[in-house]
């Protein structure tokens, strides 16, 4: 079983939907974060948004790719991004670490320096956690609790035919940065690619602006790769997502490095992951208005395709430059990205 089948195997039919509802669960396993409302408290203005991520040495990082402070920063940033993908505000964090002998006090202090740097940037209070020993590798697990207006959390399941697809920043940069770092090329790598991998910027403000417009119909953060996130929306919404190759945002740093390294930039863009920008769908009539609103706050928004009936499916459209649709070609994007049990 791959990662997602394994999660289903471990959790399916453990607790009924009604049982969870009685305990305030509005949205459980299956989206970027859970949404919980306190039971027995009517008409709350806010609901909780909860997310957890784990980083394991040799799987998510090593001494070549990231410093200790980078690890701490990114461990929290990944969770903040999940809350952002729901249109929520991150509030509190619990941090658990399993520490091997090689990670002494100074090294762990540096890790927490990075974690608190991220916490201060996004207004997250670190309120507790747990510490254990580990025989060999460092494990960092962070839980973030956020909030969102009652009934207003953005989910993966609302995309409709006629919506347009957008992304709130360039994709593929983190994967390109990782490629260069693993190859020992950090000194000559374009700085935006290294920064994208080591110090990602969760899109909290973008998520809030989209949530408040009321026209964003689905949202995901690009953690496992744009193709994987698009497939999650397609499956949750029961639609076909059409991505247009010529409209995908390609950063100059990405394209330059890919050419020098003899690599396919599109592969990194679709399947690399850890960009932590937002990919979602929005009602076509508000696409340009939303784009203007985000850009007024310094946040890019790229329209990269549209939603049609059918599916669930994700297809990439190539060709058809200018006004000629006759030369367009479609191909299904593989349902893959980073998968721990793939």
N, C-alpha and C positions, 0 to 999 in steps of 0.2 A: 504493500500500500504506500502511496505517496503521502506527503505531509497532510494534505487536506482530507484525504480518505482516512488517514490515521486519526485525525481529530474527531471525525464523525464516528469512527469505531469506538473511540474512548468515551465519547460524551452522549451519543444519540440515545434517546429514550431513558435517560437516567432520571430526569425530573420532568414531569408533565408541564405543558404550557400553563395550565390552570394553577398548578402548584406554585410555579414561579410568579405568576401574575399576582397571586395572593400575597406574595412577599415583595411586591413593588417592581418586579422586572417588566420593563416596557419593551426592551429589545435585548435579547440574549446573545448566545454564541452565533457567529456567522457574519458579523460586520466588522468595521474597523475598531469599534469600541462598543461596550454595553451601555444601555440607558436604564436607569433605575429611578423610581419615584418612591419616596418614603410612604409605606403603607399607613393607612388610617389617618392621613393628613390630607383633607380634601382641598382641591383647587390650589395646589402649589404653583408658584410662578416658575420655579425651576425644577429640572430633573437632573439627576447625577449622570455623568458620563465617565465610564471606568475603562482603563486600558492597561495592559501589562506587556512588557517585552523583556526578553532575556538575551544577553550577549555572552558568548562563550569563547574563551581564548582558543585559537587555532581554527575556529569556525568563522567568527565574525571579525577577528583582528589578530595581529601578531606584532612583534617588535618592529617589523619592517614597515608595516602600513600605517600604524598609529602610535602616538605617544600615550602615556598614561592619562594625561589631561584630555586628549582627544577622545579616549574611550569613555571617560565619565561624561563628557559633553554629549556625545552621540547616544549613549545609553538613555539619557533623559529625553533628548530631542526626538528619538523614535516614538516615544510615548506621547509627547506633546503633539506630534504630527497626527497620531491616531485621533486625538481629541479634536484637532483642527478639521479633520475629515468629516466629523459629525456636525461641524458648525459651532463647536463648543468652545468654552474658555477653560484652559487648564488652571487648576487651583492648588492641589496638594500632591505630594509624592511620597511614596514609601520605597526605600532602597534596600535591597538585600544583596550581600556579597558573600561569595565563598572564596576564601583567600588561600592560595598555596604558599609554601615557604619562600619562593622566589620573589613574592610581592611583599617587600618589607614596609615599614611604617612610612618612609619618605615617598615611596612609589605610590602607595595607596593614598597618601595625602594629596599627591599630584592628581590622581584620578578624581578625588572629590573636589579639587580646585576646578577642574573642567565641568563637573556635574553642577556645582553651585554657580558657575558662570552662566550656564544654560538656564538654570533655575531663576537667576536674577533677571536675565534677559526677557523671560516669558512670564515673570510674576508668579512662579510656582514655589509654594512653601514646602520644604522637605521636612516631614513631620515624624519620621520613624523608619523602621525597617528591621533587618536581622543580619547577623554576621556569624558565619561558620568558617571552619577550616576546610581546605580542599587538598587532596593529595598531590595534585600536579598542576591543574589549570585554573585560571581565574574565571569565575562566573559572576556576572552582574545582572540582577533582575530588578526592574523598576516598575512600580505600579503608579499610575497617575489618575487622580480623581479630578474631574472637571464638572462643569455645569452647562446646561443649555435650556433655553426657554421651553416650558412644558409643551410637548407635542410638536416641537419644531426641529428636532434632530434630523439632519440630512442623512439619508440612508442610501444603499446601493440599489434599492428596489423600485425607484420611482421613474426611471427613464421611460419616455413615451415616443412612439413614432412621430417624426417631425421636429423633435428636439435637436439642438446642435451640441456637438461634443467640444470640450475645451480643455486646455491645460494651462496652469498658472506659472509656467516657467520652462526653461530648457530641460530636456531629458537626456539621459545617457552620460552626463558628465561624471557622476560618481563612479560608474563602471569603468569609464576611461581612466579616471584617476587611479582606481585600484589596479588596473592593468599596468600602468606606468610604475606605480609603487612596488608591485610584486616583481617587476622587471629591474628594480634597482635604479630607476631613472628619475627619482624625486628631484634631483638637482636641476634637471633640464625640462621637467614637466611644466606645462602652462599652469600658472598658479590657480586659476579658477577651477581646474579639474581636481587638483590636490585638495583645495578647500571644500569642494563639493563632496568629496568622500569623507574627509576628516571632520568637517564642521558644517553639517547641513543646516538649512534654515527652514524649520517647520512653518507652514503657511497659515498661522493662526488668524491674522488679520484678514487674509483672503477668504478663509472659511467663514468668518463672522460676517463679512460684507455680503457674501453669496447667500448665507442663511437669512439675513435680514431682508434681502430683496423679495424672497418668497417665490422666486421663479426657477431656482436651481432644483432640478428634479432628482438628481443622484450625485454622489460624490465619493471619491476614494483618494487616498494618498498613494503616491507612486513609491512604494517600498519594495515590491518584488518585481517591478518592471511594468512598463506601460501596457504591454499586451496582456499580462496577467490581471492588472487592475481593470482593463476594459472587459475582459472575459467575466470577471466577478460581477460587474454591472450588468452585462448582457444576460448572464444566468439568473441573477436575482430579479431582473426586470422582465425577462422573457422577450427580449428584442434582439435586433441585429445592429451592432455598432459598425459604422463605416468610417475608417480613418483614411484621410487623404495624405498620401506621402508628401506631396509638394507643400502642404500646409504645416507639416510638423516643424517645430522650432529646432533649428540646428545652430548651436553656438559656434562662433568662429574658432574658439579654442578646441572644441571637440572635433570639428572637421579637419583642422590643421594637424592635430595629433594623430587622428585616425589615418590620414594620408601618409604621414611620416612613418607610422608603425605598421602600415600595410593591413589595417583592420577595417572591418565593415562598421561604420558609425551607426547604421540602422540597427544592427544587432545589439549594440549597447543601448540604443534608445528604446527598443522594444522589450528587451529581456534583461537588462542590466540591473535596474532597481536602485534603491537607496537614494533617489533624488529628492524625495519628500516634498515635491510640488503636488498640487491637487489636479486630479483628472476627474471630470464629471460631465453632466449634461444639464442643459438649461433651455427653457422655452425660447424658441427661435425669435419671437418678437422682442425679447429683452436682451438678446445676446450682445448687441452693440452698446446698449445702455450699461450693462454690467461691465463690459470691457472698458468703457470710459470711466466708470466709477472706480474700478480697480487701478487703472493706470493713473488716475488722479492721486492715488495713494502710493504711487511708485511701484505697483505690482503689475507685471505683464500678464496678459491673458491672450492666448492664441486659440482661435477657432480652428479645429483640426478635423472636423467631419460632421456627420449627422447620423441620426437614429432612424431606422426603418423597421417595418413589420417583419416578422419571421424570426428564425433563430430558436434558441439563443445562438448567436454567432458573432464573430469579430472578423472583419475583412479589411484589407488594405487596398486602396485604390491608387494605381499608378498611371502615368500618362495623362492624356486629356488636357494638356496645357492650353492656356488661353480659353477660347470659346468652344473648342472641339471636344465634345464628349464622346465622339465616335471612337476615339483611340484609347479610351479608358480601359484599363484591365483590372480585374479584381482577383485577389487571392486570399484565402483564409489565413489569418495569423495563427500560428501554433499556440495552443493553450499551455504556455510555459512561462516561467520566470524563475527567480530563485526559489527552490523547493528543498527543504531540509531532508526529505525522504524520497526525492525524485530518483 
